[in-house]
Amino acid sequence: MSNASSLVVTHPCALIRESLSHFFSKSEFKPIHFTSEFDEDTERHLTAAGDCLWLLGVNEFTACANEAVRKTVSANPSVKVVILAASYSASDLVRGLQAGVRGFLQQDIPSKQLIKSLELVMLGQTVFPPHLAPNALGNGYSTGISSGSLIALPQADEKRLSASNVMPADVGDVAKSLSRRETSILRALTEGASNKIIARKLVITESTVKVHMKAILRKLRMQNRTQAAMWATAHLDELSCPQGAAAAA
């Protein structure tokens, strides 16, 4: 992301709030408000924040949390709500999506994947664990972009998710098709490197990096570099020794 995104964090656990505050202070997200609960002060921040991200931490996605989401999105449709929960069910996912939630994440999510997930949400995607998809979404939906532990789909409306025609690439197929250089670029993407930094690191031109990026996205069947980085975070170890990989271009 080129510009810092405003972030509001609500979580009942002080230790987790402090950890998130420290973590986000070193990210491209700009924390503007940390709180233990959804109160009038938090509501004012979310209403006035314009286009921002609300990371709502809960033990369970209760009816009260669902109503807070619905109320907030109604007051400020630009707020993108992501639930960070200890546990939740497929029915919670359905209720949340209908209320305006853009993401459901497990509380023990790795830090890199948390950032990539929030970046996808800011790009208009909806993210959630794939094991909930069949029960929550039924057979009328595409499985979308899968990172192995998350699915990213186009933005949800009030009742349903829009179907995505992009299906995840098979890891084995990718292992056979990616060159060593493309794998190196994927590894750099997981570290948040820009095209300029990647070019300097690999001693190639920035235009060459862009050419490789187009090839990578085509092979992964993905739409942008954030999705590719998220996929690589989950599967890079499986690509460390690709069979039949082409030599670096």
C-alpha positions in Angstrom: 0.0 0.0 0.0 1.3 3.4 -0.9 -0.5 5.4 1.7 -1.0 4.6 5.4 -4.5 3.3 6.1 -6.3 4.6 9.2 -7.0 1.8 11.7 -9.3 1.4 14.8 -8.7 -1.5 17.0 -11.1 -2.9 19.6 -10.1 -5.8 21.8 -11.1 -6.8 25.3 -7.6 -8.2 26.2 -5.2 -5.5 27.3 -2.1 -7.6 26.5 -3.3 -8.3 22.9 -4.2 -4.6 22.5 -0.6 -3.6 23.5 0.9 -6.2 21.2 -1.2 -5.0 18.3 -0.3 -1.4 19.0 3.4 -2.2 18.9 3.0 -4.4 15.8 0.9 -1.8 13.8 3.2 1.0 14.7 5.8 -0.6 12.5 3.4 -1.3 9.6 1.8 0.8 6.9 -1.4 1.0 8.9 -1.9 4.1 11.0 -3.6 3.3 14.3 -5.9 6.2 15.4 -7.8 4.6 18.2 -7.3 1.6 20.5 -10.1 0.6 22.9 -11.3 -2.4 25.0 -14.9 -2.2 23.8 -17.3 -0.6 21.4 -18.5 2.5 23.2 -19.7 6.0 22.3 -16.1 7.3 21.9 -15.2 4.4 19.5 -18.4 5.0 17.6 -17.5 8.7 17.1 -14.1 7.7 15.8 -15.5 5.2 13.3 -18.2 7.6 12.1 -15.7 10.4 11.6 -12.8 8.4 10.2 -14.0 8.2 6.6 -12.3 5.3 4.7 -10.7 3.3 7.5 -10.3 -0.2 8.8 -11.9 -1.5 12.1 -10.2 -4.6 13.6 -12.8 -5.9 16.1 -11.4 -8.4 18.5 -13.9 -10.8 20.2 -13.9 -14.1 22.0 -17.0 -15.0 20.1 -19.0 -13.2 17.4 -22.1 -12.5 19.5 -25.4 -10.7 18.6 -24.1 -7.6 20.3 -20.9 -7.6 18.2 -23.0 -8.2 15.0 -25.3 -5.2 15.9 -22.2 -3.0 16.5 -21.0 -3.8 13.1 -24.3 -3.2 11.4 -24.7 0.1 13.3 -21.2 1.3 12.3 -21.4 0.3 8.7 -24.8 2.0 8.4 -23.4 5.2 9.9 -20.2 5.1 7.8 -20.2 2.7 4.8 -16.5 3.4 4.2 -15.5 1.5 7.3 -14.1 -1.9 6.5 -14.7 -4.2 9.5 -12.5 -7.3 10.1 -13.3 -9.7 13.0 -10.4 -11.1 14.9 -11.9 -13.9 17.0 -10.9 -16.7 19.2 -13.6 -18.8 17.6 -16.5 -18.5 15.2 -18.8 -20.7 13.2 -20.2 -20.7 9.6 -23.4 -19.1 10.9 -21.4 -16.3 12.5 -19.7 -15.8 9.1 -23.1 -15.5 7.3 -24.5 -13.1 9.9 -21.3 -11.0 9.8 -21.2 -10.8 6.0 -24.8 -9.7 6.0 -24.0 -7.0 8.5 -21.1 -5.7 6.5 -18.1 -7.5 7.8 -15.2 -7.7 5.3 -13.1 -10.4 7.0 -13.0 -13.1 9.7 -9.6 -14.0 11.0 -8.4 -16.4 13.7 -6.8 -14.7 16.7 -3.7 -16.9 16.3 -3.1 -15.7 12.7 0.6 -15.2 11.9 1.6 -11.5 11.8 2.6 -11.5 8.1 -0.7 -13.1 7.1 -2.6 -10.6 9.2 -1.0 -7.7 7.3 -1.6 -9.3 3.9 -5.2 -10.1 4.9 -5.9 -6.5 5.9 -4.3 -5.2 2.7 -6.7 -7.4 0.7 -9.6 -6.0 2.6 -8.4 -2.5 1.8 -8.3 -3.5 -1.8 -12.0 -4.5 -1.6 -11.7 -8.2 -1.0 -13.4 -10.3 1.7 -11.2 -12.8 3.6 -12.1 -15.8 5.8 -10.9 -19.4 6.5 -11.7 -21.8 3.6 -13.2 -24.6 5.8 -16.2 -22.4 6.5 -16.9 -21.7 2.8 -19.1 -24.7 1.9 -21.4 -24.3 5.0 -21.5 -20.5 5.0 -21.7 -19.8 1.2 -23.3 -22.9 -0.2 -22.7 -24.2 -3.7 -23.5 -20.9 -5.5 -20.1 -19.3 -4.9 -16.7 -19.7 -6.3 -13.9 -20.6 -3.9 -12.0 -17.6 -5.0 -8.4 -16.9 -4.0 -7.1 -19.4 -1.5 -3.9 -19.0 0.5 -4.2 -22.4 2.2 -5.5 -20.8 5.4 -7.6 -18.0 4.0 -9.9 -17.4 1.1 -10.2 -13.9 -0.4 -13.3 -13.1 -2.4 -14.6 -10.0 -4.0 -16.4 -7.5 -1.7 -19.7 -8.8 -0.2 -23.0 -6.9 -0.5 -25.8 -7.1 2.1 -26.9 -10.6 1.3 -24.3 -12.5 -0.9 -20.7 -12.5 -2.1 -20.1 -11.8 -5.7 -18.7 -14.9 -7.5 -15.0 -14.8 -8.5 -13.8 -16.5 -11.7 -10.3 -16.7 -10.3 -9.5 -20.1 -8.9 -6.4 -20.9 -6.9 -3.5 -22.4 -8.7 -2.4 -25.9 -7.7 0.9 -25.9 -5.7 2.3 -28.7 -7.7 1.6 -27.0 -11.0 3.2 -23.8 -9.7 6.3 -25.7 -8.6 6.8 -27.0 -12.1 6.2 -23.7 -13.8 7.9 -21.0 -11.7 11.5 -20.1 -12.5 14.1 -19.7 -9.7 13.9 -15.9 -10.3 10.2 -15.9 -10.1 10.4 -17.8 -6.8 13.0 -15.2 -5.6 10.6 -12.4 -6.4 7.8 -14.2 -4.6 10.0 -14.5 -1.5 10.8 -10.8 -1.7 7.0 -10.0 -2.0 6.4 -11.7 1.3 8.9 -9.3 2.9 7.0 -6.3 1.5 9.6 -5.3 -1.0 8.7 -2.9 -3.8 9.7 -3.5 -7.5 12.6 -1.0 -7.1 13.9 -2.9 -4.1 13.5 -6.3 -5.8 15.3 -5.0 -8.9 18.2 -3.8 -6.8 18.4 -7.0 -4.8 18.3 -9.3 -7.9 20.5 -6.9 -10.0 17.9 -6.5 -12.7 15.9 -3.6 -14.1 12.6 -2.5 -12.6 10.9 -3.2 -16.0 12.2 -6.7 -15.9 10.6 -7.2 -12.4 7.3 -6.0 -13.8 7.5 -8.6 -16.6 8.2 -11.3 -14.1 5.3 -10.1 -11.9 2.9 -10.4 -14.8 4.1 -14.0 -15.4 3.8 -14.8 -11.7 0.2 -13.5 -11.5 -0.7 -15.4 -14.6 0.8 -18.7 -13.2 -0.8 -18.2 -9.8 -4.1 -17.1 -11.4 -4.2 -14.1 -9.2 -5.1 -10.5 -9.7 -2.6 -8.4 -7.8 0.8 -8.6 -5.9 -0.9 -8.6 -2.5 -2.8 -11.8 -3.3 0.4 -13.3 -4.7 2.3 -12.4 -1.5 -0.4 -13.9 0.6 -0.3 -17.1 -1.4 3.5 -17.2 -1.2 3.4 -16.8 2.6 1.4 -20.0 2.8 3.2 -22.0 0.2 6.7 -20.7 -0.3 8.4 -23.6 1.6 6.7 -26.0 -0.9 8.3 -24.1 -3.7 11.9 -24.1 -2.3 12.9 -27.0 -4.5 10.6 -26.9 -7.6 10.9 -29.9 -9.9 11.8 -28.9 -13.4 12.0 -25.2 -12.6 13.4 -23.2 -15.4 16.6 -21.3 -15.0 16.5 -17.7 -14.0 15.7 -15.5 -16.9 
